[in-house]
Amino acid sequence: MDGRSTPTTAKAEDAGRTGPAAGAGGSGWSMWASELTLLLRRRRTWAMLVALAAIPVLIAVVVRVSADPVQPGQGPPFLDRVTQNGLFVSITALVVTIPLFLPLTVGVVAGDAVAGEAGLGTLRYLLLAPVRRGRLLLIKFAGIAMFCVLATAVIVTAGSVIGALLFPVGPVPLLSGDTIGAWEALGRALLVGAFVSVSMLGLGAVGLFISTLTVVPVGAMAATVVVAIVMQVLGALDQLAWLHPWLLNYYWMDFADLLRQPIAWGSFVDSALLQTGYVAVFGALAYGRFATKDVLS
């Protein structure tokens, strides 16, 4: 014996590490549940969620212990409102995480979706199960989408809890000048979280496509994050104003319309349409690449 695993042994070892394989012959729901279980069993996933939760906690603690109150216009948007109402902690945390931290975590999950399976050698067993390649891609993207929801939910939840513990909570003044109750304000924060989750789906689709191009997950992760950074750099150049509405990050910060009375849904709809376009285009590219990719040799 040379210490190397035989294909049969490797298959048995990998069976416990791959999600969709467990439900390969079952329904789409069982496969999706298996993929979600795989995602949540990874220490990396929990490390990223804990890091995201730490951001609103850090913001709240710094504002609380600061001797000088935050003046209007200082720091990120809504930061000056935190001391007046703790519910603004979650909104401020979303503003802080959207440019870098959220795209980074989404890029890690999306880049690993297919490349991680290929790198471990479990992808071939998923496809020999058998599982249709298009179906497997849909399950992988569903897992990415669920992480987008989890990531924003963690930020909103952590921000709301720490905000309520450290600051007063009461009626919330909206950007339109109206005032709403605390529970309705919490609902608005969840709505903002939904907006942000949807806004990350296009990047998830880009990462899924890149993940089909390589068997090196770290490379796919890095490339996806680079795409997000490049998009933001292009969005900052006034000379490319004609291109801005087509960039996947164009509406990322436009959730302020959800903090008005009545709610202005235009930006939410426009963002959803743009992300749908990215999902459709890069989903098709991912399928075109994955359907012809040789992973069985």
VOKE-697878 format. One line per 2 residues: number of its first residue (from 0); their letters; for each residue x negated, y, z of N, C-alpha, C, O. Coordinates in steps of 0.1 Angstrom, whole numbers, plus 5000, padded with zeros to 4 digits. Atoms other than C-alpha are relative to their C-alpha. Example, Ala and Ser with C-alpha at 12.3 -4.5 7.8 and 13.67 -1.06 7.14 Angstrom:
<recs>
0> as> 4991,4988,5000,4877,4955,5078,4991,5012,5000,4981,5012,5007 | 5009,4989,5000,4863,4989,5071,5008,5011,5008,5003,5022,5009
</recs>
This chain:
<recs>
0> md> 4992,4988,5000,5000,5000,5000,4991,5012,5000,4981,5013,5007 | 5008,4988,5000,4987,5034,4991,5006,5012,5007,5001,5023,5007
2> gr> 4994,4989,4992,5010,5054,5014,5010,5008,4993,5016,5017,4999 | 4991,4992,5008,5031,5068,4986,5014,4994,5000,5015,4981,5001
4> st> 4986,5005,5000,5069,5065,4986,5003,4995,4986,5000,5001,4976 | 4994,5004,5013,5085,5044,4959,5012,5008,4997,5017,5014,5006
6> pt> 4988,4993,5003,5114,5059,4940,5012,4997,5009,5020,5005,5012 | 4989,5004,4992,5138,5039,4960,4999,5006,5014,5009,5010,5020
8> ta> 5002,4994,4987,5123,5050,4993,5002,5015,5000,5008,5020,5009 | 4999,4986,5001,5121,5086,4982,5015,5004,4999,5020,5014,5004
10> ka> 4985,4997,5001,5158,5085,4972,5007,4999,5013,5015,5007,5017 | 4994,5001,4987,5167,5072,5006,4996,5011,5009,5005,5016,5017
12> ed> 5005,4989,4992,5146,5098,5023,5007,5013,4997,5010,5021,5005 | 4995,4988,5005,5160,5126,5002,5015,5001,5002,5021,5012,5002
14> ag> 4986,5000,4999,5196,5115,5007,5005,5008,5012,5016,5014,5011 | 4996,4993,4988,5197,5131,5041,4997,5015,4999,5002,5023,5007
16> rt> 5004,4986,5001,5183,5164,5028,5007,5007,4990,5007,5020,4989 | 4993,4993,5011,5205,5171,4998,5015,5000,5003,5020,4990,5007
18> gp> 4986,4999,4997,5240,5184,5002,5009,4993,4990,5016,4984,4994 | 4990,5006,5009,5260,5176,4970,4998,4985,4998,5008,4979,4994
20> aa> 5001,5015,5002,5245,5141,4968,5009,4992,5009,5014,4982,5005 | 4991,5007,4991,5265,5131,4998,5014,4999,4995,5021,4989,4997
22> ga> 4986,5000,5005,5297,5140,4980,5000,4999,4985,5010,5003,4979 | 5001,5000,5014,5286,5133,4945,5012,4993,4993,5016,4998,4982
24> gg> 4989,5007,5006,5314,5109,4938,5014,5005,5005,5024,5000,5001 | 4987,4995,4994,5340,5129,4958,5005,5012,4993,5001,5015,4981
26> sg> 4994,4988,5006,5360,5160,4951,4991,5011,5001,4980,5011,5008 | 5008,4988,5000,5347,5194,4945,4999,5006,5014,4989,5012,5018
28> ws> 5000,4995,4986,5357,5204,4980,4990,4993,5009,4983,5000,5017 | 5009,5007,4992,5337,5177,4996,4985,5003,4996,4977,5004,5005
30> mw> 5013,4996,5004,5307,5186,4975,4996,5014,5005,4985,5017,5009 | 5002,4986,4995,5311,5223,4984,4997,5000,5015,4988,5007,5020
32> as> 5002,5001,4985,5314,5214,5021,4986,4994,5003,4979,4998,5012 | 5014,5006,4998,5282,5192,5018,4989,5011,4997,4979,5011,5004
34> el> 5009,4990,5004,5264,5221,5001,4999,5011,5011,4988,5015,5015 | 5000,4990,4990,5275,5245,5028,4993,4995,5013,4986,5002,5020
36> tl> 5006,5007,4989,5264,5220,5055,4985,5000,4999,4977,5003,5008 | 5014,5000,5002,5230,5218,5039,4994,5014,5002,4983,5015,5008
38> ll> 5004,4986,4998,5227,5256,5038,4999,5003,5015,4989,5010,5019 | 5000,4996,4986,5236,5259,5075,4991,4992,5008,4988,4996,5020
40> rr> 5009,5009,4992,5213,5231,5086,4985,5005,4998,4977,5001,5006 | 5014,4995,5002,5182,5250,5073,4996,5011,5010,5004,5020,5013
42> rr> 5005,4990,4990,5162,5269,5099,4998,5014,4993,5000,5024,5000 | 5002,4987,5008,5154,5295,5072,5013,5008,5000,5013,5020,5001
44> tw> 4987,4993,5001,5191,5303,5068,5003,5007,5014,5007,5019,5014 | 4997,4994,4987,5195,5309,5106,4991,5011,5003,4994,5021,5009
46> am> 5010,4990,4997,5163,5329,5108,5004,5013,4992,5003,5024,4998 | 4996,4988,5007,5176,5353,5081,5012,5006,5006,5013,5018,5006
48> lv> 4988,4995,4994,5210,5356,5097,4997,5007,5013,5003,5017,5016 | 5004,4994,4987,5194,5363,5131,4993,5014,4997,4995,5023,5004
50> al> 5007,4988,5004,5172,5389,5114,5010,5011,4996,5008,5023,5000 | 4990,4990,5005,5202,5406,5098,5008,5005,5013,5011,5017,5013
52> aa> 4992,4996,4988,5221,5406,5132,4992,5009,5009,4997,5017,5016 | 5008,4992,4991,5191,5422,5149,5000,5014,4995,4997,5023,5003
54> ip> 5001,4986,5005,5193,5453,5126,5010,5009,5007,5006,5019,5012 | 4990,4991,4993,5226,5467,5140,4997,5001,5015,4999,5012,5021
56> vl> 5004,4999,4986,5214,5458,5175,4989,5010,5002,4989,5018,5012 | 5012,4990,4999,5181,5477,5170,5005,5014,4998,5001,5023,5006
58> ia> 4995,4986,5002,5200,5507,5156,5007,5005,5012,5005,5016,5017 | 4992,4996,4989,5224,5508,5185,4991,5003,5013,4993,5013,5020
60> vv> 5009,4998,4988,5197,5504,5212,4992,5012,4998,4990,5020,5008 | 5008,4988,5003,5175,5531,5196,5008,5012,5002,5003,5022,5009
62> vr> 4992,4988,4999,5203,5556,5194,5004,5001,5015,5005,5013,5020 | 4996,4999,4986,5214,5547,5230,4989,5005,5009,4992,5014,5017
64> vs> 5011,4996,4991,5180,5552,5246,4994,5013,4996,4985,5018,5003 | 5006,4988,5005,5171,5582,5225,5004,5012,5009,5016,5013,5012
66> ad> 4996,4988,4992,5169,5614,5245,5006,5011,4992,5014,5018,4998 | 4994,4989,5008,5178,5636,5216,5012,4994,4992,5010,4984,4985
68> pv> 4988,5005,5008,5213,5631,5200,4997,5001,4985,4990,5011,4981 | 5002,4999,5015,5213,5624,5162,5008,5011,4995,5020,5012,4997
70> qp> 4993,4989,5006,5222,5655,5143,5006,4996,4987,5000,4987,4980 | 4995,5003,5014,5244,5654,5112,4990,5002,4989,4983,5012,4989
72> gq> 5009,4999,5011,5224,5647,5082,4986,4993,5003,4978,4991,4994 | 5012,5007,4996,5196,5630,5101,5002,4985,4999,5012,4979,5003
74> gp> 5000,5014,5001,5188,5594,5093,5010,4995,4990,5015,5003,4982 | 4991,5005,5010,5211,5571,5072,5014,5005,5003,5017,5010,5014
76> pf> 4986,4996,4998,5248,5580,5066,5006,4993,5012,5004,4981,5014 | 4992,5004,4989,5271,5576,5096,4992,4998,5013,4998,4995,5023
78> ld> 5008,5002,4988,5242,5574,5121,5004,5010,5011,5005,5007,5022 | 4996,4989,4990,5253,5607,5137,5013,4997,5007,5017,5004,5017
80> rv> 4987,5003,4994,5287,5592,5144,5000,4988,5010,5010,4986,5016 | 5001,5012,4992,5275,5562,5163,5003,5003,5015,5010,4996,5022
82> tq> 4998,4996,4986,5274,5580,5197,5015,5003,5003,5019,5002,5014 | 4986,4997,4999,5310,5591,5191,5009,4988,5001,5019,4988,5007
84> ng> 4992,5012,5001,5323,5557,5183,4992,4988,4996,4985,4989,4985 | 5008,5011,5002,5306,5524,5185,5003,4992,4987,4994,4984,4983
86> lf> 4997,5007,5012,5324,5510,5155,4992,5004,4987,4992,4997,4977 | 5008,4995,5011,5302,5531,5132,4986,4993,5000,4979,4994,4990
88> vs> 5013,5007,5000,5272,5509,5142,4999,4990,4988,4989,4989,4981 | 5000,5010,5011,5282,5481,5117,4999,5007,4986,4993,5002,4978
90> it> 5000,4993,5013,5288,5506,5089,4986,5006,4997,4980,5004,4986 | 5013,4995,5002,5254,5522,5095,4990,4989,4997,4981,4990,4989
92> al> 5009,5012,5002,5237,5488,5096,5002,4995,4986,4992,4991,4980 | 4999,5004,5014,5252,5479,5062,4993,5010,4991,4987,5006,4981
94> vv> 5007,4990,5008,5239,5512,5048,4985,4997,5000,4978,4998,4990 | 5015,5002,4998,5204,5503,5061,4996,4987,4993,4985,4986,4987
96> ti> 5004,5013,5006,5204,5466,5049,5003,4999,4985,4996,4990,4979 | 4997,5002,5015,5219,5470,5014,4988,5002,4991,4987,4994,4982
98> pl> 5011,4998,5009,5188,5484,4997,4990,4989,4999,4985,4986,4988 | 5011,5010,5000,5164,5457,5008,5003,4987,5007,5001,4977,5001
100> fl> 4999,5012,4992,5173,5433,5035,5010,4990,4995,5007,4978,4994 | 4990,5009,5006,5205,5419,5020,4995,4994,4987,4996,4982,4985
102> pl> 5005,5006,5012,5190,5415,4985,4989,4990,5002,4988,4980,4995 | 5011,5010,4997,5160,5398,5000,5005,4987,5005,5001,4976,5000
104> tv> 4994,5013,4995,5181,5372,5019,5007,4993,4989,5007,4980,4987 | 4992,5006,5011,5204,5366,4989,4990,4994,4990,4992,4984,4984
106> gv> 5010,5005,5010,5173,5363,4966,4994,4987,5005,4991,4978,4997 | 5005,5012,4995,5159,5336,4989,5009,4988,4998,5005,4978,4993
108> va> 4990,5011,5002,5191,5315,4989,5002,4997,4986,5002,4985,4982 | 4997,5002,5014,5198,5320,4952,4988,4993,4993,4989,4984,4985
110> gd> 5012,5005,5007,5162,5313,4941,4997,4986,5004,4991,4978,4996 | 5002,5014,4996,5161,5281,4961,5011,4990,4996,5009,4978,4997
112> av> 4988,5008,5002,5195,5268,4949,4997,4988,4991,5000,4976,4995 | 5003,5012,5009,5182,5246,4920,4985,4997,5001,4981,4985,5001
114> ag> 5015,5002,5000,5144,5251,4921,4996,4992,5013,4987,4984,5013 | 5003,5007,4988,5144,5238,4957,5003,4985,4999,4995,4977,5003
116> ea> 4996,5014,5003,5162,5206,4947,4989,4994,4991,4985,4982,4993 | 5010,5005,5009,5138,5202,4918,4987,4998,5006,4980,4988,5003
118> gl> 5012,5001,4993,5108,5208,4939,4999,4988,5009,4988,4982,5011 | 5000,5011,4990,5118,5182,4965,5001,4987,4992,4999,4976,4998
120> gt> 4998,5012,5008,5126,5157,4937,5014,4994,5002,5017,4984,4997 | 4987,5005,4998,5162,5154,4948,5010,5003,4989,5021,4997,4988
122> lr> 4991,4996,5011,5177,5170,4917,5003,4989,4991,5015,4987,4987 | 4997,5012,5009,5173,5139,4896,5010,4990,5006,5017,4984,4999
124> yl> 4990,5010,4994,5192,5118,4921,5014,5006,5001,5024,4999,5000 | 4987,4993,5001,5220,5144,4922,5006,4997,4987,5018,4994,4986
126> ll> 4994,5001,5014,5224,5141,4884,5001,4985,4996,5008,4982,4987 | 4998,5014,5002,5220,5103,4885,5012,4994,5008,5016,4983,5006
128> ap> 4989,5004,4990,5249,5101,4911,5012,4994,4994,5016,4983,4999 | 5004,4988,5008,5264,5111,4886,5008,5012,5004,5019,5011,5010
130> vr> 4993,4987,4998,5273,5148,4889,4999,5008,4987,4987,5009,4982 | 5002,4992,5012,5281,5169,4859,4992,5013,5004,4994,5019,5014
132> rg> 5009,4989,4997,5256,5197,4856,5008,5013,5002,5004,5021,5011 | 4992,4988,4998,5282,5224,4852,5006,5001,5014,5007,5011,5020
134> rl> 4994,5001,4987,5299,5212,4883,4990,5003,5011,4993,5010,5021 | 5010,4998,4990,5267,5212,4903,4996,5015,5001,4994,5020,5011
136> ll> 5003,4985,5000,5259,5248,4892,5011,5008,5007,5008,5017,5015 | 4989,4993,4993,5294,5259,4904,4999,4998,5015,5001,5007,5022
138> ik> 5001,5003,4986,5288,5242,4937,4989,5008,5006,4990,5014,5017 | 5012,4992,4996,5254,5259,4940,5004,5015,5001,5000,5021,5011
140> fa> 4996,4986,4999,5269,5293,4932,5010,5003,5011,5009,5013,5017 | 4991,4998,4988,5297,5288,4957,4993,5000,5013,4996,5008,5022
142> gi> 5008,4999,4988,5271,5282,4983,4993,5013,5002,4992,5019,5013 | 5006,4987,5000,5253,5314,4973,5011,5011,5004,5008,5019,5013
144> am> 4990,4990,4997,5286,5333,4975,5004,4999,5015,5006,5009,5021 | 4996,5001,4986,5294,5319,5009,4989,5006,5009,4992,5012,5019
146> fc> 5010,4994,4992,5260,5330,5022,5001,5016,4999,4999,5022,5009 | 4997,4985,5001,5268,5366,5009,5010,5004,5010,5009,5014,5017
148> vl> 4990,4997,4990,5299,5365,5030,4995,4999,5014,4998,5007,5023 | 5006,5002,4987,5281,5351,5060,4991,5011,5004,4991,5016,5016
150> at> 5010,4990,4997,5253,5376,5058,5007,5013,5004,5003,5020,5014 | 4993,4988,4997,5277,5406,5057,5008,4999,5013,5009,5008,5021
152> av> 4991,5002,4988,5300,5391,5084,4991,5001,5012,4996,5006,5022 | 5009,5000,4989,5270,5387,5107,4996,5014,5003,4996,5018,5015
154> iv> 5004,4986,4997,5260,5424,5103,5012,5007,5006,5011,5014,5016 | 4988,4993,4995,5296,5436,5108,5003,4996,5014,5006,5004,5023
156> ta> 4997,5006,4987,5302,5413,5138,4990,5005,5011,4994,5010,5021 | 5010,4996,4991,5269,5421,5155,5001,5015,5003,4999,5019,5014
158> gs> 4999,4986,4998,5273,5458,5149,5013,5004,5008,5012,5013,5016 | 4988,4996,4993,5309,5459,5162,4998,4996,5015,5003,5004,5024
160> vi> 5001,5005,4986,5300,5439,5194,4990,5009,5007,4993,5014,5018 | 5009,4992,4993,5269,5459,5203,5004,5014,5000,5002,5021,5010
162> ga> 4995,4987,4999,5286,5491,5194,5011,5002,5011,5011,5012,5018 | 4990,5000,4990,5315,5483,5217,4994,4999,5014,4999,5005,5024
164> ll> 5006,5002,4987,5291,5474,5245,4992,5013,5004,4992,5016,5016 | 5008,4989,4997,5269,5505,5243,5006,5014,4998,5001,5024,5003
166> fp> 4994,4987,5003,5292,5533,5230,5015,4999,5002,5021,4988,5002 | 4986,5000,4999,5328,5543,5235,5007,4996,4987,5001,4998,4976
168> vg> 4992,5005,5012,5354,5528,5211,5014,5006,5001,5020,5004,5011 | 4987,4994,5000,5385,5546,5202,5005,5003,4986,5000,4998,4976
170> pv> 4996,4996,5013,5403,5563,5173,4989,5004,4992,4979,5011,4997 | 5012,4998,5009,5380,5566,5143,5004,5011,4990,5014,5009,4982
172> pl> 4998,4990,5011,5379,5598,5121,4995,4995,4987,4983,4991,4986 | 5004,5004,5014,5378,5589,5084,4994,5011,4992,4994,5023,4997
174> ls> 5006,4990,5008,5360,5607,5057,5010,5010,4994,5007,5021,4990 | 4990,4992,5005,5393,5621,5045,5006,5010,5011,5014,5018,5008
176> gd> 4995,4991,4989,5399,5638,5079,5011,4994,5008,5014,4999,5019 | 4989,5007,4992,5426,5614,5091,4993,4992,5011,4981,4989,5010
178> ti> 5005,5009,4989,5422,5593,5122,5008,4988,5001,5021,4988,5000 | 4994,5012,4999,5430,5557,5126,4996,4993,5013,4986,4997,5019
180> ga> 5003,5007,4988,5431,5533,5156,4988,4991,4999,4983,4988,4988 | 5013,5008,5000,5402,5511,5167,5002,4987,4992,4993,4983,4985
182> we> 4998,5012,5007,5418,5479,5154,5001,5002,4985,4996,4993,4977 | 4999,4997,5015,5426,5494,5120,4986,5003,4995,4982,5000,4984
184> al> 5014,4997,5003,5390,5507,5120,4992,4988,4998,4983,4987,4989 | 5007,5013,5001,5377,5472,5126,5004,4994,4987,4995,4987,4980
186> gr> 4996,5005,5013,5398,5461,5096,4993,5007,4989,4989,5000,4979 | 5007,4993,5011,5382,5488,5075,4985,4995,4999,4980,4994,4988
188> al> 5014,5005,5000,5347,5476,5086,4999,4986,4993,4990,4983,4986 | 4999,5013,5007,5357,5441,5075,5002,5001,4985,4996,4994,4977
190> lv> 4998,4997,5014,5369,5455,5042,4987,5005,4993,4984,5001,4982 | 5013,4996,5005,5336,5472,5037,4990,4988,4999,4983,4987,4989
192> ga> 5008,5012,5001,5319,5439,5044,5003,4992,4988,4995,4986,4982 | 4995,5007,5012,5340,5423,5017,4995,5007,4988,4990,5000,4978
194> fv> 5006,4993,5011,5329,5450,4993,4986,4997,4998,4981,4995,4987 | 5014,5003,5001,5293,5444,5001,4997,4986,4995,4988,4983,4987
196> sv> 5001,5014,5003,5297,5406,4998,5002,4999,4984,4994,4992,4978 | 4997,5001,5014,5312,5410,4963,4989,5007,4992,4985,5002,4981
198> sm> 5010,4992,5007,5285,5435,4953,4987,4991,4999,4979,4994,4990 | 5012,5008,5000,5258,5408,4960,5002,4988,4990,4992,4981,4988
200> lg> 4997,5012,5008,5274,5382,4937,4992,5000,4987,4987,4990,4982 | 5008,4999,5012,5257,5395,4906,4986,4996,5002,4980,4989,4993
202> lg> 5014,5004,4996,5223,5392,4922,4999,4985,5002,4989,4979,4998 | 5000,5014,4998,5232,5357,4933,5000,4992,4987,4993,4982,4986
204> av> 5000,5007,5013,5240,5347,4897,4987,5001,4993,4982,4992,4986 | 5013,4998,5006,5207,5362,4885,4990,4990,5006,4982,4984,4999
206> gl> 5009,5009,4993,5189,5342,4911,5002,4986,4997,4993,4978,4995 | 4997,5014,5004,5207,5310,4902,4994,4997,4986,4989,4986,4984
208> fi> 5006,5002,5014,5196,5315,4865,4985,4998,5001,4979,4989,4996 | 5015,5001,4999,5160,5321,4875,4996,4987,5007,4986,4981,5004
210> st> 5003,5013,4993,5162,5290,4898,5000,4989,4990,4993,4978,4993 | 5000,5012,5009,5169,5268,4868,4988,5000,4991,4986,4991,4983
212> lt> 5012,4999,5009,5137,5280,4850,4988,4994,5006,4978,4993,4999 | 5013,5005,4994,5112,5266,4875,5003,4989,5011,5015,4988,5015
214> vv> 4999,5009,4989,5106,5239,4900,4993,5005,5013,4991,4998,5023 | 5007,4994,4989,5088,5263,4923,5009,5010,5007,5011,5021,5002
216> pv> 4990,4991,4994,5114,5278,4947,4995,5014,5004,5002,5024,5003 | 5005,4987,4995,5091,5305,4961,4999,5010,4988,5002,5022,4990
218> ga> 5001,4992,5011,5085,5318,4926,5014,5005,4996,5015,5017,4992 | 4986,4996,5003,5123,5319,4919,5005,5010,5010,5011,5020,5006
220> ma> 4996,4990,4990,5129,5337,4952,4994,5013,4997,5001,5024,4997 | 5007,4987,5002,5103,5363,4945,5005,5007,4988,5006,5019,4988
222> at> 4995,4994,5012,5115,5369,4910,5013,5006,5001,5016,5017,4996 | 4987,4995,4998,5150,5374,4921,5000,5013,5008,5007,5023,5005
224> vv> 5002,4987,4992,5139,5400,4947,4995,5011,4992,4998,5022,4993 | 5006,4990,5009,5118,5417,4921,5011,5006,4991,5011,5018,4989
226> va> 4989,4995,5008,5149,5420,4899,5008,5010,5007,5011,5021,5002 | 4992,4990,4992,5168,5437,4927,4992,5013,5002,4998,5024,5001
228> iv> 5008,4988,4998,5139,5461,4933,4999,5008,4987,5000,5020,4987 | 5001,4993,5013,5135,5469,4896,5013,5007,4997,5013,5019,4992
230> mq> 4987,4994,5003,5172,5476,4893,5002,5013,5008,5007,5023,5003 | 4999,4988,4991,5170,5501,4922,4991,5011,4995,4994,5023,4996
232> vl> 5009,4990,5005,5140,5518,4907,5006,5006,4987,5005,5018,4985 | 4993,4995,5012,5158,5521,4873,5011,5010,5004,5014,5020,4997
234> ga> 4989,4992,4996,5188,5535,4891,4996,5013,5006,5004,5023,5007 | 5004,4988,4994,5167,5562,4907,4994,5010,4989,4991,5021,4992
236> ld> 5005,4991,5011,5155,5576,4873,5011,5007,4993,5019,5000,4986 | 4989,4993,5007,5177,5603,4860,4999,4999,4985,5009,5001,4978
238> ql> 5001,5001,5015,5163,5598,4825,5007,4988,4995,5010,4987,4983 | 4993,5012,5004,5181,5565,4824,5014,5000,5005,5020,4989,5008
240> aw> 4986,4999,4995,5215,5578,4835,5010,4992,4991,5020,4987,4997 | 4991,5008,5008,5231,5561,4805,5000,4985,5003,5010,4978,5001
242> lh> 5001,5015,4997,5219,5527,4818,5006,4997,5014,5010,4986,5017 | 4997,5002,4986,5229,5532,4855,5013,4993,5001,5014,4983,5010
244> pw> 4987,5008,4998,5266,5520,4851,4999,4985,4997,5008,4978,5001 | 5001,5014,5004,5253,5487,4838,4991,4993,5010,4989,4980,5009
246> ll> 5009,5007,4990,5229,5480,4867,5008,4994,5011,5018,4999,5015 | 4992,5008,4990,5241,5454,4892,5001,5007,5013,5010,5004,5021
248> ny> 5000,4993,4987,5233,5477,4921,5007,5014,4999,5007,5022,5009 | 4994,4987,5002,5253,5507,4907,5010,5004,5010,5011,5015,5015
250> yw> 4989,4997,4991,5282,5504,4931,4997,4995,5014,5005,4996,5023 | 5003,5006,4987,5263,5489,4961,5004,5010,5012,5008,5005,5022
252> md> 4998,4991,4989,5267,5521,4982,5013,5008,4999,5015,5017,5006 | 4988,4992,5002,5301,5532,4970,5012,4995,5008,5024,4997,5004
254> fa> 4989,5004,4992,5321,5517,4998,5007,5011,5009,5016,5008,5016 | 4995,4989,4992,5328,5551,5013,5015,5003,4997,5023,5008,5005
256> dl> 4986,4998,5004,5361,5552,4994,5010,4991,5008,5022,4994,5009 | 4992,5009,4992,5373,5524,5017,5002,5007,5014,5010,5001,5022
258> lr> 4999,4993,4988,5369,5549,5046,5008,5013,4999,5006,5023,5006 | 4992,4989,5002,5395,5573,5034,5015,4996,5002,5018,4984,5002
260> qp> 4986,5002,4998,5433,5576,5039,5008,5008,4990,5008,5020,4990 | 4999,5014,5002,5448,5563,5017,4987,4994,4994,4979,5002,4989
262> ia> 5012,5006,5005,5422,5538,5006,5000,5002,4985,5010,5000,4978 | 5002,4999,5015,5408,5545,4971,4993,4987,4995,4982,4984,4999
264> wg> 5004,5013,5004,5404,5511,4955,4991,5000,4987,4986,4990,4983 | 5007,5000,5013,5387,5523,4923,4986,4994,5000,4982,4986,4991
266> sf> 5014,5005,5000,5351,5517,4933,4999,4985,5003,4991,4978,4998 | 5000,5015,4997,5360,5482,4947,5003,4992,4987,4996,4982,4985
268> vd> 4997,5007,5013,5376,5472,4914,4989,5001,4990,4986,4991,4984 | 5011,4998,5010,5348,5487,4893,4988,4991,5004,4982,4985,4995
270> sa> 5011,5008,4995,5322,5469,4915,5003,4985,4997,4994,4978,4992 | 4996,5014,5003,5341,5436,4912,4999,4996,4985,4994,4986,4982
272> ll> 5001,5003,5015,5343,5439,4874,4986,4999,4996,4982,4990,4988 | 5014,5000,5004,5306,5447,4871,4994,4987,5005,4986,4980,4997
274> qt> 5006,5012,4995,5296,5418,4893,5006,4987,4993,4998,4978,4990 | 4994,5011,5008,5320,5395,4874,4993,4998,4987,4991,4987,4982
276> gy> 5008,5001,5013,5302,5404,4842,4987,4994,5002,4983,4986,4993 | 5013,5006,4997,5269,5396,4857,5001,4985,5003,4993,4977,4998
278> va> 4998,5014,4997,5282,5363,4870,5003,4992,4988,4998,4981,4986 | 4996,5007,5013,5297,5354,4836,4987,4998,4991,4985,4988,4986
280> vf> 5012,5000,5010,5265,5363,4816,4989,4991,5006,4985,4982,4999 | 5011,5008,4994,5239,5348,4840,5005,4986,5003,4996,4977,5004
282> ga> 4995,5013,4998,5261,5319,4848,5000,4992,4987,4996,4980,4988 | 5001,5006,5013,5263,5311,4811,4986,4996,4997,4983,4986,4991
284> la> 5014,5002,5002,5226,5315,4808,4994,4988,5009,4987,4980,5004 | 5005,5011,4991,5220,5292,4838,5005,4987,4995,4998,4977,4995
286> yg> 4995,5013,5005,5243,5265,4824,4993,4996,4987,4989,4985,4985 | 5007,5003,5013,5226,5268,4789,4987,4994,5003,4982,4985,4996
288> rf> 5013,5005,4997,5193,5263,4805,5000,4986,5008,4993,4977,5004 | 4999,5011,4991,5203,5237,4831,5006,4988,4992,5002,4976,4995
290> at> 4994,5011,5007,5224,5216,4806,4990,4993,4991,4991,4981,4988 | 5010,5006,5008,5193,5210,4785,4987,4997,5007,4977,4993,5000
292> kd> 5012,5002,4993,5167,5208,4812,4998,4985,5003,5007,4978,5008 | 5004,5014,4998,5149,5175,4815,4995,4999,5015,4984,5003,5018
294> vl> 5004,5002,4987,5149,5166,4852,5000,4985,5004,4999,4982,5016 | 4998,5015,4997,5153,5128,4849,4987,4992,4997,4987,4980,5000
296> s> 5012,5008,5003,5118,5119,4837,4991,4999,5011,4980,4993,5010
</recs>
